[in-house]
Amino acid sequence: MKLLIFVSLILYTTASIQPTIDRNPRIVGGSDGQIEEFPGLVAIIHLGYNMQWCAGTLISEQWILSAAHCYIHPSNFTIEYSTSYLQETRPGAKHAAPELFMQHENYNENQLTFDVGLIKLLEPLNTGIHSPFSRLAMPGSYYQTGTLATVAGWGVWDLLNYTMPHLQKAELEIWHYRDCQEAHKYNPYELKVHSHQICAGLPDWSKAECNGDSGGPLYVHGVQVGIVSWSVKPCTVAEFPGVYTDVSFFIPWIQEKTGLEFQLQNFLIWKKN
């Protein structure tokens, strides 16, 4: 069976389908979510295309965690936050200007390894007494096979529809690292799964991240464990789990680059040597 994979940095139609790796997944088979469930979630809006480019999560008043492959020049985009609806279709959306986008030094755009990035805002956000920041998993956190996880972002109902303005969420299951490696031995683009990545999906492939929401979060028990990185398409048809950057692996790098100190949450068990 020939597998097709979709790039979605631009809007597409059935006539524009090209086989490639999807670096910018959106959610398929999800349901409506509310920003109150994921208060740190933000949309990265491309000003030139007037569309959502990627997603990210607030980790402080001035820093956003996202994927390295989401990079564009700061002058070309704005950050939209504190809303369940994109592009101010409903009241409450706020915007912030970015100052810089920082990719991990070892990021490889061909293999999609070390796919983590940081956005520094031009001015700190005035968040008031309620901190909307994402809670991050502690270094060494281990995610047991079958653990329920939630991916959130602004998604589509199915593969060939345009993106919806309302926030979407979907419940997946964490895959064992070796099972994910084994599954991706047979992906058509020979991308490998590495120790700084985690995988999530469902046995029946009924829900998945899909085109356009890279950089967004994967949560377990309200703690961000992953960053949406890449997946094989078609969404919910190709039988490969989605691949996420493991947040816990990159905590030292995040702290070094931002100067932040986190109250980290190790919610499961320590990884055994």
N, C-alpha and C positions, 0 to 999 in steps of 0.2 A: 504493500500500500504506500503510495507516494504521499508524503506529508508536506503541507504548505505551512509557511510561517510568515507572520505579517509584521511589517514595520509600521508604526503609527505616529511618527512625528508630524505627519500631515494627515488631513482627513482623507478617507479612502472610499472607493466604491468597489463593487464587484469586478469592474473592469480593470481596476488598478492593482489587483492582488499580485504580489511578487514573492517568490520563495526566498526567505531570508530568516535570520534569527530575530525574534521579537525582544528587543531590549527595553521596551516600554509597556509592560503589561497593564491592562485594566481588568476590572472584575466582571466576570460573566456568571450568571446564575445567582447573583446576590440579592439582597433585599435592602430597602431603605434604612439608612442609619441616621443618627443625629450627632451633630458636632459635640454635644454634651457627653456622648459616649467616648469620643476620641478628641478631647479638647486641644491636644497639641498638633493635630493634623492641619497642614496648610497646603494650598494649591500654588504651584509655580506657573504663572501665566505669561505666555510669550506675547509681548506687545505687538510685534510685527504681524503675527498670525491671528492675534486676538483669540487665543485658545489656550486651554490648559496644556502645559508642556510636560510636567512631572508633578510629583508631590514630595512632601517632606514632613518632618516633625520638629516642633519647637523643643529645644532642650535648655534654653535660657531666654532671657529678655532680648538677646542679640544674636543668638546662634540657632541655625536650623540644620538638622541632620538629613541627608538625602543620599542619592546614588551618584557615583562619580560620572557615569555616562550621561547624566542629566545636564552636564555643563553647557551653558551658553554665556555670552558676555553679560555682566550685570546690568548694563544699560538697556538690554533688550527684554528684560522681564520684570514683573512685579510679583510680590507675595500677597496672596489673598488668604485671610484667616478669620477665625471666629464666625464661621457661617457653615450651614449645611448645604447651601446653594451657591453655585458658581456664578461669577459675573454679576453679582448684586441683583439677581432676579427676585430676591426677597430681602427685606431689611436686615441689617446687622453685619453685613460683610465689611471687613476692614482691609486696608492695604498698607504694605510697608515696602520701602525701597531697599534693595540689596546693595552692599558695598563691594563684596568680593565673593567669588566661588572658588573653593579650595578642593582639589582632587587629591586622593591619596597618591603619594609619590610612586608607588608600585602598581598603580592601576594599568591594566593591559586591556585595551579596547577590543582586541581581537579575541582574547580568551575570556573577557569579562571577569577577570580576577581582581581582587582588592577594589571592588566596586563600591566605594564609599566616598562621600564628599560632604563638605560643610559650606554653608552659606552664612556670611556675617552681614547683619543688617546695618544700614547706614546709621540708624538711631535705635536705641533700646525701646522695646515696646512697653507701653504703660499698661500692665496687666492687672493692676489693682491688687486686692488681697487674695484673689483666687488665681493661683499659679496654674496655667494650662500646660505645663511642661510634661513631656513624655518621660515616664519612668523607664530606666534602661536596665537590662539584665547585667548582673555582675560577671566579671571575667571568670571563666571556668564553669559557667552554668551549663548544665546538661539537660537536653530536652528529650524525655522518654518517648519512644515510639508510640504513636497513637494519641499523644497529648493533643487536646483540642486547641486550635489557634484561630485567631480572627484576623483577616486581612481587610483593610478599609481604604476607600478611595472613591473618586468620582468615576463611575463606570458605565458600561453599556449593558443592555439586557441580553444581547447575543452578539455574536462575532461581527455581523455585518451592519449593525445599527450604529448611528452616531452616538457620541457620548451624551449621557444624561446630566442635567445640571444638579441633580440631587445626589448627595453622598450615599455610597453603597457599602455594604459589608457582606462578608461571607465567612462561614465557619469551615475550616479545613482540619487536617490532621498532620502532625509532625511525622516525617518519615525517618527511619533509621538511616544514618549517614551511609553505611555500606550498601543498603538496599537502593538508595538514591544513586550512588555511584554505578551500581550494577544496571539499573534502569537506563541511565544515560549513556551506557556503553553503546547503545543502539540508536542514539539520536542522530539524525542525518547530517548534523553539522559538527560532530565530533568534539563538542564542548565537554570538558570534564568538570566534575564536582570536586571541590577542594575542601580542606579542613576548616577554612574560614567562611564556609557557606553552610546553610541549612536548607532543608527541603520540606515542602508541605503540599498536600493534595488530598483527594478523596478516592477511595477504592473504585467508585463508580464514575469518577471524572465529571460529576454533575455540576461542580462549581470550581472556579479557578480565577486567578488573576489573568487579565487579558490586555489588549492594546491600550497604551497611553498613560499608565499610572505608576511608572517606575519611581523609586525613591520613597514610596509610601511605606507604612509600617505593617509588620506582622506582630500581633500581640498574643501572649499567653497570660491569662488571669490579669489582664490590664497592664502587663509589663511588656515593653517593646523588645522583642527578641530578634527581629529581622528587618531588613530593608529590601523591598521588592527589586530584584535585579534582572532576571531573564527567565524565559520559558519557551517551550516548543509549541507551535501552533498547528492546526486550528484549536482555538480555545475549547476546552471540554471535549475535544475529539481526539487529539493526539494524546496518547497514554503515557505522559511523562510528568512527574511532579514539578511544580514550580521551584525555582532556585532563588534563595534570599541570602543577602550578606548577613553573616552572624554578628549581631551588634556586640555581644559580649567579647568577641575576639578583638574588637577595635576600641574598646574603652581606653586603654593607655594612649592610643593615638589621638582620640578625641580630646582627652584631657590635656595632652601636650599642646595641641594646636589651639585650643580655646582658652586654656588657663583655668577651666572650670574644675571643681571638685564635686563629685556626685555622691548622693546618698543612694548607693546602688542596691538593687533588690535581687538576691539570689533565691529564687522562689522554688527551685526544685532540689537538685542534689549536685554536689561537686563532681566534676568530671574526674574519673579515676585514671591514674597513670598506667 
